[in-house]
Amino acid sequence: MRWMRPAAMRWLIALFVAHARTNARGSAKTNARSNATSRLVFGSCSKVHLPQPLWPWIRKRHPRAWIWAGDAIYGDRMVRAVPLTFEALGPEHLRAAYATQNAIPEYAELRKEVPYWIATWDDHDFGLNDGGGDLPWRDASQAVFLEAMDLTVESGQHGVYTRTTVPVEGGSVLVIALDLRYHKSPYSDVDGDFLGEAQWAWLAETLQSVKEDAVVVVSSLQVLDERYGMGERWGRFPAARRRLLKVLESCRKPLVVVSGDVHMAELNVARCGGRTLIDFTSSGMTHAWSHQMRAGFSRAFAHVLTAAMASFQFIAPLEWQASDAGGRRMHYLDLNFGELDFDVAKGLVTARVFGAAEEPVLERTFSLRDLGVGGACRPVHGFLPPWRHAVALAVWALCLGLVVAAPLALAIVVARRCLSAGLTINTATVDEDAEILTSARRVRREVFCVEQRVPVEMERDAHDASPSTIHVVALYEDFSPWDVTFVPRPVGAARVVISTEKRRGKIGRVCVLRDHRHRGIGRRVVRACVDALRQKHPGYLATLGSQVHAVGFYESLGFRCIEGEEPFMDGPGCLHRTMVMET
C-alpha cells in the first residue's frame, strides 16, 4: 500500500470505521454516491400539507448526510388555541403522513442521493404536542418512525436514538441522534428527565470512546437557550440539563450540538471552561415565525415581527445568541435549513443557514480544536443584569399587545361570527312542535346523563310534556365537504317551566354540547328563554337554579342571586343558587 497517498489511506480507514461504528448501536440508511461533499445538512418542523420549497436547494448543497432534527411530519392537530390544546391522531395517521411526505418528488430524490440518512423525532412526529413517556402507543409510534426513516435500532431498545459515523474529507464525524420523547417526564415534574437511564448510559459510553475526528449531537430541543416563556427546552428540566453538559464534558473530541423545534434559525454559543459549545438551531422548513405569519396575515406583519425581534435584541439581547463579524445577532425568522461543513485537514467547521436561495443568510466558521465542553457554561456575551431582563419582559408584553393581541382579537370576532352563522334557535311548546322535546332531550342526555352522569330518570320529569312548558333548542348546520344534505343538528337546549300561581317561569336544563361551547350558544339559548317568557307571559318573573360555578355567566345576562338564600343541592352532588330576572 506504499503507493497510496496519506489522504487516500485516511479515506479508506474512515470508510471502514464508518461501517463498523454505524452498526454498533443503531443504524442510519446509507447510499453510495461519488460527488457527496463533507456537508452535514439538517432541518426540522415540516408539515405535509404546506408547500415545501427548500428541497431543491438542499439537493444543490450535495450533502454527505441529511439529518432530521425532529417534527419531520405532524401527527397531531390543534383543537384549541387558548389554552393551547392538541389532539393525538394515532399511529395510522403518522403512517399516512410519512407516505405523503415520501411521495414529494424532490424529497424522494434527496433520499436516493444522500449517502447517510439520519433522523430523530420531536413531539409532533412522536404523536402529540409536548408528548413524552405517558403516550400510550409510543411503541407503535417508534415502529412507524423507524420504518418511515429506514432506520434500525438494537433489538429491545426503547427509543429511536442512534449513532452514525459519517466520512468527510480528511476524516470522519460521529453523529449522535438523541431521543427526547420516549422517556420524557411530564413538565410538572421539576426533577424530570428527557433521556431515561438506558439512553444516558449509552450516551456516556459512546462519548467516552469516540474515535472519529468530531462529534455532532442531535437534540430536538435547544440545550443552551433560556428563552423567555415556557417553550420546550432542556432548561425545563434543570437537573437533566446539568447532567447532559457533564456527560458532554467527558468527550475529548470537538463537539457541536444541533437542534430544532423553535420555528427559526439561530446560533447559540457558550464558553464552557476553556472550550466553546455551539448549539446550532435550524427549524421551520414549511412554517417559521415570519413565514407563517405572512401566510396568515400579510407581508407587512413579517416585517413588523422582524423589527420587534431587532428591537428586543437591542434592548436586552438573548444572552446565548452569537454575533456575526458585523456585530449582528445570528438569527433568521423565515424558512430555513442548516449546514455544518467540515474541513478536518484544516481543523475547521463552518455553520451556515440557508433559505430558499443559493447564498447563506447566516455563516460563521469555528476552529474544531476549540469546540466542546470544558467546564461550567456561560453565555458568550455574559449574563444580563436583572433590570435589563425586566425591560425585556416589558418589551415582549408590548409587542404581544400590539402585534399579537389585536389580530388575534379580530380573528376571534370573525371566527365567532362565522361559527354562529349556521345557528338557529327554535322556541315552542310540545303542542306547537311535537319534535322539539325529542331534539332537546338528545342534547340533555349527552350533557347531563353521559357527561355529568345524572340518572336519566332524574333528568326527565313531568314538566317536559306539560303543554305550558316552553322548550328552546339551538340547531347548528354542520359543514362538511362529504355532506350530501345539510340537516340541522341540535347542539344546545333549555326549557322554561311556567307557574301561573306564582307568575314566574323557571329556566332550567340549560346545556350545550362539549364541542360547541365557548361560541356564545349558551348565551343565545338563555336569552331566547327570557324572550319567549316575555312574549307568552308578560310580567312573569324569570327564575333559575344556577350551578354555583355558572353564577357569573348568568349575572352577565342580567340575573341576580336572591339575597340571604343559601346554596342548595339539586341533583347528585350539584350545588345551586337561585337567581331571578325581572321581565
C-alpha positions in Angstrom: 0.0 0.0 0.0 3.0 2.3 -0.1 1.8 3.7 -3.5 -1.3 5.2 -1.8 -1.2 8.8 -0.7 -1.8 9.5 3.0 -5.2 11.3 2.3 -6.4 8.3 0.3 -5.3 5.9 3.1 -7.2 8.1 5.7 -10.3 8.0 3.5 -10.3 4.1 3.3 -9.8 3.9 7.1 -12.7 6.3 7.6 -14.9 4.2 5.4 -14.0 1.1 7.4 -14.6 2.8 10.7 -17.9 4.2 9.4 -19.2 0.7 8.6 -18.1 -0.7 12.0 -19.4 2.2 14.1 -22.7 2.7 12.3 -23.7 -0.9 13.1 -22.5 -0.8 16.7 -25.8 0.6 18.1 -28.5 2.0 15.7 -28.1 2.3 12.0 -28.7 5.0 9.5 -29.6 4.4 5.9 -26.6 4.8 3.6 -26.3 5.2 -0.2 -23.2 5.2 -2.3 -22.5 8.5 -4.1 -19.3 9.8 -5.6 -19.9 13.6 -5.6 -21.1 14.0 -2.0 -19.4 16.8 0.0 -18.3 17.0 3.6 -21.5 18.9 4.4 -24.0 17.6 7.0 -27.3 19.3 6.3 -30.2 19.3 8.7 -33.7 20.7 9.3 -36.9 20.3 11.3 -40.6 21.3 11.5 -42.2 20.3 8.2 -46.0 19.9 7.6 -47.0 17.7 4.7 -50.0 19.9 3.7 -47.9 23.0 3.3 -45.6 23.9 0.4 -42.1 22.6 0.8 -39.8 24.9 -1.3 -36.5 24.0 0.3 -35.8 20.5 -1.0 -34.4 21.7 -4.4 -32.0 24.0 -2.6 -30.9 21.2 -0.2 -30.2 18.9 -3.1 -27.9 21.6 -4.6 -25.8 21.5 -1.5 -24.9 17.9 -2.3 -24.9 16.8 1.4 -22.9 13.9 2.7 -25.7 13.4 5.3 -29.2 14.6 5.8 -30.3 14.9 9.5 -33.9 15.3 10.6 -33.8 17.2 13.9 -37.4 16.5 14.7 -41.0 17.1 13.5 -40.5 15.6 10.1 -44.3 15.4 9.9 -47.1 16.5 12.3 -49.1 13.6 13.7 -51.5 15.7 15.9 -53.7 18.6 15.4 -54.6 21.8 17.4 -58.1 21.7 18.7 -58.0 24.9 20.8 -55.7 27.9 20.8 -56.5 29.2 24.3 -55.5 27.2 26.3 -53.3 25.6 23.7 -54.6 22.0 23.2 -53.6 19.3 20.8 -55.3 16.0 19.9 -53.2 12.9 19.1 -54.3 11.3 15.8 -52.7 7.8 16.3 -50.1 5.6 14.5 -52.1 5.2 11.3 -52.2 8.9 10.8 -48.5 9.1 11.3 -48.0 6.3 8.7 -50.2 8.2 6.2 -48.4 11.4 6.8 -45.0 9.8 6.2 -46.3 8.2 3.0 -47.5 11.7 1.8 -44.1 13.1 2.7 -42.2 10.4 0.9 -44.2 11.0 -2.2 -42.9 14.5 -2.6 -40.7 14.3 -5.7 -37.7 16.4 -4.6 -37.7 14.8 -1.1 -37.8 11.3 -2.7 -34.9 12.3 -4.9 -32.9 13.5 -1.9 -33.4 10.2 -0.1 -32.0 8.4 -3.1 -29.0 10.7 -3.4 -27.8 11.4 0.1 -25.3 8.8 1.3 -26.3 9.0 5.0 -29.8 9.5 6.3 -30.1 10.2 10.0 -33.2 11.2 12.0 -34.7 11.7 15.4 -38.1 12.8 16.3 -39.7 15.6 18.4 -43.2 15.9 19.8 -45.3 16.2 16.7 -43.8 13.2 14.8 -43.8 11.3 18.1 -47.5 11.8 18.1 -48.6 14.6 20.4 -47.5 18.2 21.2 -45.1 18.2 24.2 -45.7 14.4 24.4 -43.5 12.0 26.3 -43.4 8.8 28.2 -47.1 8.8 29.0 -48.1 8.4 25.4 -49.9 5.0 25.5 -48.9 4.0 21.9 -45.3 5.1 21.9 -44.0 1.7 20.9 -46.3 1.7 17.8 -45.1 5.3 17.1 -41.5 4.1 17.3 -42.1 1.3 14.8 -43.8 3.7 12.3 -40.9 6.2 12.6 -38.1 3.6 12.2 -39.9 2.2 9.1 -40.6 5.6 7.6 -37.0 6.7 8.1 -35.4 3.4 7.1 -33.6 3.2 10.5 -32.7 0.2 12.7 -32.0 0.2 16.4 -30.8 -2.6 18.7 -33.4 -5.3 19.5 -35.4 -4.3 22.5 -34.3 -0.7 22.5 -36.9 1.7 23.8 -36.4 4.9 21.8 -35.1 6.0 18.4 -31.6 7.1 19.5 -28.7 6.2 17.1 -25.1 6.8 16.4 -23.7 7.0 12.9 -20.1 7.6 11.6 -20.1 9.8 8.5 -16.9 10.0 6.4 -15.9 13.5 5.5 -12.9 14.9 3.6 -9.8 14.1 5.7 -11.6 12.2 8.4 -14.9 11.3 9.9 -17.7 12.7 12.1 -19.8 10.8 14.7 -23.4 11.9 14.6 -25.3 11.0 17.8 -29.1 11.4 17.5 -30.8 11.6 20.9 -34.4 10.7 21.6 -36.0 13.3 23.9 -39.6 11.8 23.7 -39.9 8.2 24.5 -38.7 8.6 28.1 -39.7 12.3 28.7 -41.2 13.1 32.1 -44.2 15.5 32.4 -43.1 19.1 32.8 -45.0 19.2 36.1 -42.1 17.1 37.5 -39.4 19.7 38.2 -36.8 16.9 38.6 -37.9 15.3 35.3 -35.8 13.8 32.6 -35.7 13.5 28.8 -33.5 10.5 28.1 -34.1 7.6 30.5 -31.3 5.8 32.3 -30.6 3.3 29.4 -30.0 6.2 27.0 -27.9 8.1 29.5 -25.6 5.1 29.9 -25.4 4.6 26.1 -24.6 8.3 25.6 -21.8 8.3 28.2 -20.3 5.1 26.8 -20.4 6.5 23.3 -18.8 9.9 24.1 -16.0 8.3 26.1 -14.9 6.0 23.3 -15.1 8.4 20.3 -12.5 7.5 17.6 -13.9 10.0 15.0 -12.4 13.5 14.4 -15.5 15.3 15.6 -18.9 14.7 17.2 -22.4 16.2 16.3 -25.1 15.6 18.9 -28.6 16.0 17.6 -31.1 17.2 20.2 -34.6 18.0 19.0 -34.8 20.7 21.7 -32.3 23.5 22.4 -29.7 22.9 25.0 -28.3 26.4 25.6 -31.1 28.8 25.1 -33.0 30.2 28.1 -35.8 32.0 26.2 -38.5 33.9 28.0 -41.7 32.0 28.4 -42.4 28.3 28.8 -41.4 26.8 25.5 -39.8 23.4 25.4 -36.1 23.3 26.0 -33.5 21.4 28.2 -33.8 24.2 30.8 -37.3 23.0 31.7 -35.5 20.1 33.5 -32.5 21.9 35.1 -31.0 18.8 36.7 -31.2 16.9 33.3 -29.6 19.8 31.6 -26.7 19.9 34.1 -26.3 16.2 33.7 -26.2 16.5 29.9 -23.5 19.2 30.0 -21.5 17.0 32.4 -21.7 14.0 30.1 -20.7 16.1 27.1 -17.7 17.3 29.0 -16.4 13.7 29.0 -15.9 13.9 25.3 -12.4 15.0 24.4 -13.1 15.4 20.7 -14.6 18.5 19.1 -18.3 18.6 19.7 -21.3 20.5 18.2 -25.0 20.4 19.2 -27.7 20.8 16.5 -31.3 21.4 17.4 -34.8 22.3 16.1 -38.3 23.0 17.4 -38.4 26.8 17.6 -39.5 27.8 14.1 -36.5 29.9 13.5 -32.7 29.5 12.9 -30.1 30.7 15.4 -26.6 30.1 16.5 -26.2 30.0 20.3 -22.7 29.8 21.8 -21.4 29.3 25.3 -18.0 29.5 26.9 -17.6 26.3 28.8 -14.3 26.3 30.7 -11.6 26.7 28.1 -13.8 25.4 25.2 -16.8 26.7 23.1 -20.1 24.9 22.9 -22.2 25.6 19.8 -26.0 24.9 19.9 -26.9 25.4 16.2 -30.6 25.5 15.6 -32.5 25.2 12.3 -36.2 25.0 12.4 -39.1 25.9 10.1 -39.0 24.2 6.7 -42.6 24.9 5.9 -43.6 27.3 8.6 -41.5 29.8 10.5 -42.1 32.9 12.6 -42.2 35.3 9.8 -43.3 32.9 7.1 -46.4 31.5 8.9 -47.5 35.0 9.9 -47.0 36.2 6.4 -49.4 33.5 5.1 -52.0 34.2 7.8 -52.0 38.0 7.7 -49.8 40.0 5.4 -46.2 40.6 4.3 -46.2 43.7 6.4 -46.7 41.5 9.5 -43.4 39.7 8.8 -41.6 43.0 8.7 -43.2 44.1 12.0 -42.2 40.8 13.7 -38.6 41.1 12.4 -38.4 44.7 13.6 -39.7 43.7 17.0 -37.0 41.0 17.3 -34.4 43.5 16.3 -35.7 46.0 18.9 -35.7 43.3 21.6 -32.1 42.3 20.7 -31.0 45.9 21.0 -32.7 46.5 24.4 -32.0 43.1 26.0 -30.1 40.7 23.7 -30.6 37.0 24.1 -27.5 36.1 26.1 -26.5 32.9 24.3 -27.0 34.1 20.7 -23.8 34.6 18.8 -22.9 37.6 16.7 -21.5 37.8 13.2 -18.5 39.8 12.1 -20.6 42.9 11.9 -21.9 42.5 15.4 -25.4 41.4 14.3 -27.0 38.7 16.3 -27.3 35.4 14.4 -30.9 34.5 13.9 -33.2 34.1 10.9 -37.0 34.1 11.1 -38.0 32.7 7.7 -38.0 29.2 6.2 -34.5 27.7 6.6 -32.2 24.7 6.8 -28.8 24.4 8.4 -25.4 23.1 7.3 -22.2 22.0 9.0 -19.3 21.9 6.5 -16.3 20.1 7.9 -12.7 20.6 6.8 -10.9 18.2 9.1 -7.5 18.8 7.4 -7.6 22.5 8.3 -9.3 21.9 11.6 -12.4 24.0 10.7 -16.2 23.7 10.6 -18.5 26.2 9.1 -22.1 26.7 10.2 -24.4 28.0 7.6 -28.1 28.8 7.4 -29.9 28.8 4.1 -33.3 30.0 3.0 -34.7 29.4 -0.5 -31.6 30.7 -2.2 -28.0 29.7 -3.1 -26.3 32.1 -0.7 -26.4 31.5 3.0 -28.3 34.0 5.2 -26.0 33.2 8.2 -22.5 31.9 8.2 -19.7 31.5 10.8 -16.5 29.4 10.9 -15.1 27.8 14.1 -11.9 26.1 14.9 -12.6 22.4 15.7 -10.0 22.2 18.5 -11.9 24.9 20.5 -15.3 23.1 20.4 -16.8 21.1 23.2 -17.5 21.4 27.0 -14.6 22.0 29.3 -16.3 23.2 32.4 -19.3 25.3 33.6 -21.0 27.1 30.7 -21.6 30.8 30.5 -23.3 32.8 27.7 -20.8 34.1 25.1 -21.9 37.7 25.9 -22.2 37.2 29.6 -25.3 37.3 31.8 -27.5 40.4 31.6 -28.3 42.3 34.7 -31.8 41.8 36.2 -33.0 45.3 35.2 -32.4 44.5 31.5 -34.4 41.3 31.9 -37.3 43.4 33.3 -37.1 45.8 30.4 -37.0 42.8 28.0 -40.2 41.4 29.5 -41.9 44.8 29.2 -40.9 45.0 25.6 -42.2 41.5 24.9 -45.5 42.4 26.6 -45.8 45.5 24.5 -45.0 43.5 21.3 -47.6 40.9 22.2 -50.2 43.5 22.8 -49.6 45.4 19.5 -48.6 42.5 17.2 -50.5 39.5 18.5 -53.4 40.6 20.6 -55.1 42.9 18.1 -55.0 40.5 15.1 -56.0 37.6 17.5 -59.0 39.6 18.8 -60.1 40.4 15.2 -59.7 36.7 14.2 -61.8 35.6 17.2 -64.6 38.0 16.4 -64.6 36.9 12.7 -64.5 33.2 13.7 -67.3 33.6 16.1 -69.4 35.3 13.5 -68.7 32.6 11.1 -69.3 29.8 13.6 -72.7 31.3 14.6 -73.8 31.9 11.0 -75.3 28.4 10.8 -77.0 28.6 14.1 -80.8 28.9 14.6 -82.9 29.0 17.8 -86.2 27.3 17.9 -88.7 28.0 20.7 -92.0 26.1 21.1 -94.2 24.1 23.4 -94.9 20.4 22.7 -98.3 21.4 21.4 -96.8 23.8 18.9 -94.0 21.4 17.8 -94.1 17.8 18.8 -90.5 17.1 17.8 -88.9 19.9 19.8 -88.8 17.8 23.0 -87.1 15.0 21.2 -84.4 17.3 20.0 -84.0 18.9 23.4 -83.6 15.5 25.1 -80.9 14.5 22.7 -78.7 17.3 23.9 -79.7 17.0 27.6 -78.9 13.3 27.6 -75.4 13.9 26.2 -74.6 16.7 28.6 -76.4 15.6 31.8 -76.6 11.8 31.6 -73.4 11.0 29.7 -71.1 13.8 30.6 -72.3 14.6 34.2 -73.6 11.1 34.9 -77.1 12.3 36.1 -79.5 9.3 36.1 -82.0 9.5 33.2 -85.0 9.1 35.5 -83.8 12.2 37.5 -83.1 14.3 34.4 -86.6 13.7 32.9 -89.8 14.7 34.7 -93.4 15.5 34.1 -92.7 19.1 33.3 -91.2 18.1 29.9 -94.6 17.1 28.5 -96.6 19.9 30.1 -98.4 21.9 27.4 -97.3 25.2 29.1 -93.5 24.4 29.3 -91.5 26.3 26.7 -88.7 24.3 25.1 -85.7 26.1 23.4 -83.3 24.2 21.1 -80.2 25.6 19.3 -79.8 23.9 15.9 -76.4 24.1 14.2 -75.9 23.2 10.5 -72.5 21.5 10.4 -70.5 22.0 7.2 -68.5 19.1 5.7 -67.4 18.5 2.1 -68.7 15.0 2.4 -72.3 16.0 3.3 -74.9 15.3 0.7 -77.6 17.1 2.7 -77.4 19.7 5.4 -79.6 18.6 8.3 -79.5 21.0 11.3 -78.2 19.2 14.4 -79.3 20.1 18.0 -76.4 21.4 20.0 -78.0 23.4 22.8 -81.2 23.2 24.8 -83.2 24.7 27.7 -86.7 24.8 29.0 -89.0 27.3 30.8 -91.4 25.7 33.3 -94.4 28.0 33.9 -96.1 28.6 37.3 -99.3 30.6 36.8 -99.9 30.7 40.6 -96.5 32.4 41.3 -96.5 34.2 37.9 -93.0 33.1 37.1 -91.1 30.9 34.6 -88.3 28.8 35.8 -85.5 28.4 33.3 -83.7 25.0 33.6 -81.9 22.2 31.8 -79.6 24.7 30.1 -76.9 22.8 28.2 -74.6 23.0 25.2 -72.7 20.0 23.6 -69.0 20.0 24.6 -67.7 20.6 21.1 -69.9 23.7 20.7 -69.1 25.5 23.9 -67.3 28.9 24.1 -69.1 30.0 21.0 -71.8 32.1 22.6 -74.5 29.4 22.0 -75.4 29.1 25.7 -75.9 32.8 26.0 -78.3 32.9 23.0 -80.3 29.9 24.4 -80.8 31.7 27.7 -81.8 34.9 26.0 -84.3 33.0 23.9 -85.8 31.6 27.1 -86.2 35.1 28.5 -87.7 36.5 25.2 -90.2 33.6 25.0 -91.3 34.1 28.6 -91.8 37.8 27.9 -93.8 37.1 24.7 -96.1 34.4 26.1 -96.4 35.5 29.7 -95.7 39.3 30.0 -94.8 40.4 33.5 -93.7 37.0 34.8 -90.5 36.7 36.8 -87.7 34.7 35.2 -86.0 32.4 37.7 -83.4 29.7 37.5 -81.3 27.4 39.7 -77.7 28.0 38.6 -74.9 25.6 39.4 -72.5 27.6 41.6 -69.7 27.7 39.0 -72.1 29.2 36.5 -73.4 32.1 38.6 -71.1 34.6 36.9 -72.3 33.6 33.5 -76.0 34.2 34.4 -75.1 37.5 36.1 -73.7 38.7 32.8 -77.1 38.1 31.3 -78.9 40.2 33.9 -79.8 37.6 36.5 -79.1 38.2 40.2 -78.9 35.9 43.2 -81.6 36.2 45.9 -80.0 37.9 48.9 -79.8 35.8 52.0 -80.6 32.5 50.4 -78.1 29.8 50.9 -76.9 27.4 48.1 -78.9 24.2 47.9 -78.3 20.7 46.4 -80.2 19.9 43.3 -79.2 16.6 41.7 -76.3 14.3 42.7 -73.6 16.5 44.1 -74.7 19.7 42.3 -74.7 22.8 44.4 -77.0 25.5 43.1 -78.0 29.2 43.7 -81.5 30.6 43.0 -81.3 33.6 40.6 -84.0 35.9 39.2 -84.6 38.5 36.5 -87.5 40.9 36.0 -89.1 40.5 32.6 
